[in-house]
Amino acid sequence: MQNVPSSPLKVAVAGLGAVGLPLARWLDQGQRRLALHAVSAQDQARATARMSDFRVLPPIRDLDTLCDGADVVVEGLPPALFRPLAECVLGQGLIFVPLTVTQLILHMDLIDLAEANGARIIVPTGAILGLDAVRAAAKGNVQSVTMMTRKPPAGLIDTPHVVELGLDLTNLTEPMKLYEGPVRDAAQKFPANVNVSVALALAGIGLDRTRYEIWADPGVSRNTHVIEVEADSTRFRMEIAGVPSPGKPATGRLTPLSAMAALEGLVSTLKIGS
């Protein structure tokens, strides 16, 4: 049985983007049993400027030294940088909190690395809801899990699938379905946009059985997700409309808050939810 740590967990934050910066700021404000240990950023001068309002400026490290002395590392990086960081964290037996969950399924051998070194991989709920209910239902017999996402076109313009097909989303006047199929394929086509569907699939019936649709919809101003589950124990439908992050419409404002909640769950005496 894992006990609540008596001293603060030292948290390193990889990347100071739409998720990493608010998370680091929250840690800097002082959280019970959690401490900001270090951050990483490609542009250290810019990172220093962005953290000018922090109470204490944390060390800004390169990725290859970010893990040193940390207990937990939260990842919010471009996809190409995911694996080197994950190998460092898991190789040292630390807790890894990945936010680019699509990269995790492309490198599933990392789970074996974590097992070999006593590390843990904790995926936050992110910008959706109900993963605890899906995970519970999956202990029984689940017939189907489907998810439909509608996003403002601006958040999808630069995705590999859209670029590959030469689609112009700049002047859409009606919704355009960009993809329908299993989550596994969606993760290849939209590596920075479907983290929520990957988390849903991993919590439930897997990447191949979980069905997914994604739409570019000029009629929505929020990232909207609808999840439907049919199981022998339950039937439910959930909908969430997340507010996009300023300057990065593909990421919801709820995502950094979810990471905060995941970190609190590591050190809380009372934890609500499975």
Secondary structure as the mmCIF struct_conf table of DSSP 4:
data_model
#
loop_
_struct_conf.conf_type_id
_struct_conf.id
_struct_conf.beg_label_comp_id
_struct_conf.beg_label_asym_id
_struct_conf.beg_label_seq_id
_struct_conf.end_label_comp_id
_struct_conf.end_label_asym_id
_struct_conf.end_label_seq_id
HELX_LH_PP_P HELX_LH_PP_P1 GLN A 2 PRO A 5
BEND BEND1 SER A 6 SER A 7
HELX_LH_PP_P HELX_LH_PP_P2 PRO A 8 PRO A 8
STRN STRN1 LEU A 9 ALA A 14
BEND BEND2 GLY A 17 GLY A 17
TURN_TY1_P TURN_TY1_P1 ALA A 18 VAL A 19
HELX_RH_AL_P HELX_RH_AL_P1 GLY A 20 ASP A 28
TURN_TY1_P TURN_TY1_P2 GLN A 29 GLN A 29
STRN STRN2 GLN A 31 GLN A 31
TURN_TY1_P TURN_TY1_P3 ARG A 32 ARG A 33
STRN STRN3 LEU A 34 SER A 40
BEND BEND3 GLN A 42 GLN A 42
HELX_RH_AL_P HELX_RH_AL_P2 GLN A 44 ARG A 50
TURN_TY1_P TURN_TY1_P4 MET A 51 ASP A 53
BEND BEND4 ARG A 55 VAL A 56
HELX_LH_PP_P HELX_LH_PP_P3 LEU A 57 PRO A 59
STRN STRN4 ILE A 60 ARG A 61
HELX_RH_AL_P HELX_RH_AL_P3 LEU A 63 LEU A 66
TURN_TY1_P TURN_TY1_P5 CYS A 67 GLY A 69
BEND BEND5 ASP A 71 ASP A 71
STRN STRN5 VAL A 72 GLU A 75
HELX_RH_3T_P HELX_RH_3T_P1 PRO A 79 LEU A 81
HELX_RH_AL_P HELX_RH_AL_P4 PHE A 82 GLY A 91
TURN_TY1_P TURN_TY1_P6 GLN A 92 GLY A 93
STRN STRN6 ILE A 95 PRO A 98
BEND BEND6 LEU A 99 LEU A 99
HELX_RH_AL_P HELX_RH_AL_P5 VAL A 101 LEU A 106
TURN_TY1_P TURN_TY1_P7 HIS A 107 MET A 108
HELX_RH_AL_P HELX_RH_AL_P6 ASP A 109 ASN A 117
TURN_TY1_P TURN_TY1_P8 GLY A 118 GLY A 118
STRN STRN7 ARG A 120 ILE A 121
TURN_TY1_P TURN_TY1_P9 GLY A 126 ALA A 127
HELX_RH_AL_P HELX_RH_AL_P7 LEU A 131 ALA A 137
TURN_TY1_P TURN_TY1_P10 ALA A 138 LYS A 139
BEND BEND7 GLY A 140 GLY A 140
STRN STRN8 VAL A 142 LYS A 151
HELX_RH_3T_P HELX_RH_3T_P2 PRO A 153 GLY A 155
TURN_TY1_P TURN_TY1_P11 LEU A 156 ASP A 158
HELX_RH_AL_P HELX_RH_AL_P8 PRO A 160 LEU A 165
TURN_TY1_P TURN_TY1_P12 GLY A 166 GLY A 166
TURN_TY1_P TURN_TY1_P13 THR A 170 ASN A 171
BEND BEND8 THR A 173 GLU A 174
STRN STRN9 MET A 176 PRO A 182
HELX_RH_AL_P HELX_RH_AL_P9 VAL A 183 LYS A 189
TURN_TY1_P TURN_TY1_P14 PRO A 191 ASN A 193
HELX_RH_AL_P HELX_RH_AL_P10 ASN A 195 ALA A 203
TURN_TY1_P TURN_TY1_P15 GLY A 204 ILE A 205
TURN_TY1_P TURN_TY1_P16 LEU A 207 ARG A 209
BEND BEND9 THR A 210 THR A 210
STRN STRN10 ARG A 211 ALA A 216
TURN_TY1_P TURN_TY1_P17 PRO A 218 GLY A 219
BEND BEND10 SER A 221 ARG A 222
STRN STRN11 ASN A 223 ALA A 231
BEND BEND11 ASP A 232 SER A 233
STRN STRN12 ARG A 235 GLY A 242
HELX_LH_PP_P HELX_LH_PP_P4 VAL A 243 VAL A 243
STRN STRN13 PRO A 244 SER A 245
TURN_TY1_P TURN_TY1_P18 PRO A 246 GLY A 247
STRN STRN14 LYS A 248 GLY A 252
TURN_TY1_P TURN_TY1_P19 ARG A 253 ARG A 253
HELX_RH_AL_P HELX_RH_AL_P11 LEU A 254 VAL A 267
BEND BEND12 THR A 269 LEU A 270
#
